[in-house]
Amino acid sequence: MTDNLQLNAEGKLKHFLTIEGLSKSLLTEILDTAESFAGMSEHQVKKVPLLRGKTIVNLFFENSTRTRTTFELAATRLSADVINMNIATSATSKGESLLDTIRNLEAMFVDMFVVRHAISGAAHFIAQQTAPHISVINAGDGQHAHPTQAMLDMFTIRQLKPDFSSLRVAIIGDILHSRVARSEIQALNTLGAAEVRVIAPKTLLPAHVESLGVSVSHNLTEGLKDIDVVMMLRLQKERMSSALLPSESEYFKCFGLTEEKLKIAKPDAIVMHPGPINRGVEIDSKVADGPQSVILKQVSNGIAVRMAVMAMAMQATAPAPGRFAAVHADRHADSLPASGIHTILGDKGVA
């Protein structure tokens, strides 16, 4: 039995809320499962029947075209039915509580919520409140976590630099407010990266940041030495109007990634960015579009990784008790095979 909300009694992934508390073997299983989906975009028929008959609801309380679209594509390619909730016109905007919204959707016999919310912990709250047969995937909550973004970045890194134990990774920018940075740091440390280095002005670093398992630099030129992977973070423009930073031009001068600064890193270093990009603020267009950039590869890989997480979470769920049992009995009878995801996909890339 496990006390981790994200895992079922057998230790399988049921919810995906944060990287924190998950084992290296489970993160590796996500990456290996994603590998089995990675080539599907080249197939004439881009679908597998793993989640046929399942209903997935995208609950996005914050705007995010890229993340929502890749989740929708991932669910569709797994043959699930997808509902995109328009929060701006939903009952939530008219005063209905978040819990009331969840209860009403549960009554429609859905199987998974993909949640993006401005409040840290919202996805955890929903996972604690939902019926036992429902899985919850965190698509970004406040300044807390963005676990699927971290895993698609780990997948992208592994494609190009398979040995995490030899990698030195620099995460550059607004560490203080970044849910992406927190999840990246947790994933890199769990997978055994040689060093995770954060580079930012003091005003954009959390207190005691070293306790997260990182080394710290306040100078981009010095911080890029011996780096294999350069991860740029989006600088939220509202920071410019506060006392945290003087101006966009000053920030770019000190911490913006240019071709000249990139030369300080290792010659084969790759450049990453979770998007959306502020060109000329955190990164120069010549770098973003240059030969060392893997930014578009990250976007493509997001589909495979989110397919993997959804398939694994649905495989770990059990038929619901009580009033849901009768309705879901037939649906779970046609659920994923007991022998695992690779039974349908073939053994390619699955641990």
C-alpha positions in Angstrom: 0.0 0.0 0.0 1.3 3.5 -0.8 0.6 6.8 0.9 1.4 8.8 -2.3 -1.8 10.3 -3.7 -0.4 9.9 -7.2 0.0 6.1 -7.0 -2.5 3.3 -6.6 -2.2 0.4 -4.2 0.2 -1.4 -6.5 2.4 1.6 -6.9 1.3 2.4 -10.5 0.6 5.9 -11.7 -3.0 6.9 -11.1 -2.7 10.8 -11.0 0.2 12.9 -12.3 0.3 16.0 -10.1 4.0 16.6 -9.5 7.4 15.0 -10.0 8.1 15.2 -6.3 7.9 11.9 -4.6 8.0 9.8 -7.8 10.9 7.3 -8.3 13.5 7.2 -11.0 12.1 3.9 -12.2 8.6 5.5 -12.6 9.9 8.5 -14.5 11.9 6.2 -16.7 8.8 4.1 -17.4 7.0 7.3 -18.5 9.9 8.1 -20.9 10.0 4.5 -22.2 6.3 4.5 -22.8 6.5 7.8 -24.6 9.2 6.3 -26.8 6.6 3.8 -28.0 4.3 6.6 -29.1 6.9 8.9 -30.6 6.8 7.5 -34.1 3.0 7.7 -34.5 3.0 11.1 -36.1 4.6 9.5 -39.1 1.9 6.9 -39.5 -1.0 7.3 -41.9 -3.4 6.4 -39.1 -2.3 8.3 -36.0 -4.4 6.4 -33.5 -4.3 3.4 -31.1 -7.4 2.1 -29.2 -5.9 2.2 -25.7 -8.4 4.7 -24.3 -11.4 3.9 -26.5 -14.6 4.5 -24.6 -12.9 6.8 -22.1 -13.9 10.5 -21.6 -11.3 13.1 -20.8 -12.2 16.6 -19.8 -9.7 19.5 -20.3 -10.4 21.9 -17.4 -8.2 24.9 -18.2 -8.8 27.8 -15.9 -5.8 29.6 -17.4 -5.2 30.1 -21.1 -2.6 27.9 -22.8 -3.0 27.1 -26.5 0.1 24.9 -26.8 -0.5 22.8 -23.7 -4.2 22.3 -24.2 -3.8 21.4 -27.9 -1.1 18.8 -27.2 -3.3 17.2 -24.4 -6.2 17.2 -26.8 -4.2 15.6 -29.6 -2.7 13.1 -27.1 -6.2 12.0 -25.9 -7.6 11.8 -29.5 -4.7 9.7 -30.6 -5.4 7.3 -27.8 -9.0 7.1 -29.1 -10.6 8.9 -26.1 -13.5 11.3 -26.3 -12.4 14.8 -25.4 -14.4 17.6 -23.9 -12.8 21.1 -23.7 -14.5 23.1 -21.0 -14.9 26.8 -21.8 -14.4 28.2 -18.3 -15.1 31.7 -19.4 -18.7 30.7 -20.1 -19.1 27.9 -17.7 -21.1 27.9 -14.4 -17.8 28.4 -12.6 -17.7 31.9 -13.9 -21.2 32.5 -12.6 -20.3 31.6 -9.1 -20.4 27.8 -8.9 -17.6 26.4 -6.8 -14.8 24.3 -8.2 -16.0 21.3 -6.2 -19.6 21.7 -7.6 -18.1 21.8 -11.1 -16.2 18.6 -10.5 -19.2 16.8 -9.0 -21.4 17.7 -11.9 -18.8 16.4 -14.4 -18.5 13.3 -12.4 -22.2 12.7 -12.7 -21.6 12.7 -16.5 -19.3 9.6 -16.0 -16.0 11.1 -17.2 -12.7 9.2 -16.6 -10.0 11.9 -16.4 -9.5 15.6 -15.7 -6.6 17.5 -17.2 -6.4 20.6 -15.0 -4.6 23.9 -15.4 -5.2 26.5 -12.7 -3.7 29.7 -11.4 -3.9 28.5 -7.8 -1.1 26.2 -6.6 -2.5 22.9 -5.3 -5.7 23.0 -7.4 -4.9 19.7 -9.1 -4.1 18.0 -5.8 -7.4 19.3 -4.4 -9.4 17.9 -7.3 -7.5 14.5 -7.1 -8.4 14.3 -3.4 -12.1 15.0 -4.1 -12.8 12.9 -7.2 -14.4 9.5 -7.4 -11.9 6.6 -7.2 -12.2 5.7 -10.9 -11.1 9.2 -12.1 -7.5 10.2 -12.8 -6.2 13.8 -12.6 -3.4 15.2 -14.7 -1.8 18.5 -13.6 -1.3 20.7 -16.7 0.2 23.5 -14.5 -0.9 24.9 -11.2 0.1 28.4 -10.0 3.8 28.5 -9.2 3.9 24.9 -8.0 4.3 22.3 -10.7 4.1 21.5 -14.4 5.1 17.8 -14.5 4.2 16.9 -18.1 6.3 19.9 -19.3 9.3 18.6 -17.3 8.8 15.1 -18.6 8.6 16.1 -22.3 11.8 18.1 -21.7 13.5 15.0 -20.1 12.3 13.0 -23.1 13.8 15.5 -25.5 17.1 15.6 -23.6 17.2 11.8 -23.6 16.8 11.6 -27.3 19.9 13.6 -27.9 22.0 13.0 -24.7 20.9 9.6 -23.2 23.3 9.6 -20.2 21.8 11.9 -17.6 24.6 11.1 -15.2 27.1 13.0 -17.3 24.9 16.1 -18.0 25.3 19.6 -16.6 22.1 21.5 -17.1 21.5 25.3 -16.7 18.1 26.7 -16.1 18.0 30.4 -16.8 15.5 33.1 -15.9 12.6 33.6 -13.5 13.2 30.7 -11.2 11.2 32.4 -8.4 7.8 32.3 -10.1 8.3 29.3 -12.4 6.4 26.1 -11.9 8.3 24.7 -14.9 11.7 25.3 -13.2 10.6 23.5 -10.0 9.4 20.4 -12.0 12.5 20.5 -14.2 14.8 20.5 -11.1 13.0 17.6 -9.5 13.0 15.5 -12.7 16.7 16.2 -13.4 17.8 15.3 -9.9 15.6 12.2 -9.8 17.1 11.0 -13.1 20.6 11.6 -11.8 21.9 14.6 -13.7 25.5 15.5 -12.8 24.6 19.1 -12.0 21.6 21.4 -12.2 22.6 25.0 -12.2 20.2 27.9 -12.0 21.3 31.3 -13.4 19.2 34.4 -12.6 19.3 37.8 -10.9 19.0 37.6 -7.1 15.5 39.1 -7.3 14.3 36.2 -9.4 15.5 33.4 -7.1 13.6 31.9 -4.2 15.2 32.0 -0.8 17.4 29.0 0.0 17.2 27.9 -3.6 20.3 25.6 -3.0 18.0 23.3 -0.9 16.3 22.3 -4.1 19.5 20.5 -5.2 21.0 23.2 -7.5 24.1 25.3 -7.8 23.6 29.0 -8.3 25.1 31.7 -10.5 24.1 35.3 -10.9 26.3 35.8 -14.0 25.2 34.2 -17.4 28.7 34.3 -18.9 30.2 32.4 -15.9 27.2 30.2 -15.5 27.2 28.8 -19.0 30.7 27.2 -18.7 30.7 23.4 -19.3 26.9 23.3 -19.8 25.4 20.5 -22.0 21.7 21.7 -21.8 20.5 25.3 -21.7 17.0 25.7 -20.5 15.6 29.2 -20.9 12.5 30.3 -19.0 9.8 32.7 -20.1 10.1 36.0 -18.4 6.7 37.2 -17.4 6.4 40.8 -18.5 4.5 41.9 -15.4 7.8 41.4 -13.6 9.1 44.4 -15.6 6.6 46.7 -14.0 7.6 45.7 -10.5 10.8 46.4 -8.6 12.2 42.9 -9.5 13.8 44.0 -12.8 14.8 47.4 -14.3 13.7 46.9 -18.0 13.5 44.3 -20.8 16.6 45.7 -22.5 18.6 45.5 -19.3 17.5 42.0 -18.6 18.3 40.9 -22.2 21.7 42.5 -21.9 22.6 40.6 -18.7 20.6 37.3 -19.0 19.4 37.1 -22.6 20.8 34.2 -24.6 22.7 35.3 -27.7 24.9 33.4 -30.2 28.0 34.8 -28.5 26.9 33.8 -25.1 25.9 30.3 -26.2 29.5 29.7 -27.4 30.6 29.7 -23.8 28.6 26.4 -23.3 29.8 23.1 -24.7 29.9 23.1 -28.5 27.2 20.5 -28.7 24.9 22.1 -26.1 21.2 22.1 -26.9 18.9 25.1 -26.2 15.4 24.5 -24.8 12.4 26.8 -24.0 9.0 25.8 -22.7 7.3 28.6 -24.6 5.8 31.0 -25.4 9.1 32.7 -26.3 9.7 36.4 -25.7 12.2 37.1 -28.5 14.7 39.7 -27.6 13.9 39.5 -23.9 15.1 36.0 -22.8 16.5 34.7 -26.1 17.7 36.1 -29.4 15.8 34.9 -32.5 19.0 33.6 -34.1 19.4 31.2 -31.1 15.7 30.3 -30.9 15.7 29.4 -34.6 19.3 28.2 -34.7 20.9 24.7 -35.2 21.3 24.1 -31.4 17.6 24.8 -30.7 15.3 21.9 -29.9 12.3 24.1 -29.0 10.0 22.7 -31.8 11.1 19.2 -30.9 9.9 19.8 -27.4 6.4 20.7 -28.8 6.3 17.6 -30.9 7.5 15.4 -28.0 4.8 16.9 -25.8 2.2 14.8 -27.6 4.0 11.4 -27.0 4.7 12.2 -23.4 1.2 13.2 -22.6 -0.1 10.1 -24.4 2.2 8.0 -22.1 1.0 9.7 -18.9 -2.7 9.4 -19.9 -2.4 5.7 -20.9 -0.5 4.8 -17.7 -2.9 6.6 -15.4 -5.9 5.0 -17.1 -4.3 1.6 -16.8 -3.9 2.1 -13.1 -7.6 2.9 -12.4 -10.1 0.4 -11.1 -13.8 0.3 -11.6 -15.7 2.7 -9.4 -17.6 1.5 -6.4 -21.2 2.4 -5.5 -23.3 4.2 -7.9 -20.7 4.3 -10.6 -19.9 0.6 -10.7 -22.8 -0.6 -12.9 -22.3 2.2 -15.4 -18.6 1.6 -15.7 -18.6 -2.2 -15.6 -18.9 -2.6 -19.4 -16.4 0.2 -20.1 -13.8 -1.4 -17.8 -14.4 -4.8 -19.3 -13.0 -3.4 -22.5 -10.1 -1.6 -20.7 -6.4 -1.9 -21.2 -5.0 -5.5 -21.2 -3.5 -6.7 -17.9 -0.2 -7.5 -19.6 0.4 -3.8 -20.2 0.5 -1.0 -22.7 3.1 -2.7 -24.9 0.7 -5.6 -25.6 -1.1 -3.3 -28.1 1.9 -1.2 -29.2 4.5 -3.9 -29.5 7.6 -4.0 -27.4 9.4 -1.1 -28.9 10.8 1.2 -26.3 8.8 -0.1 -23.4 10.6 -1.1 -20.2 
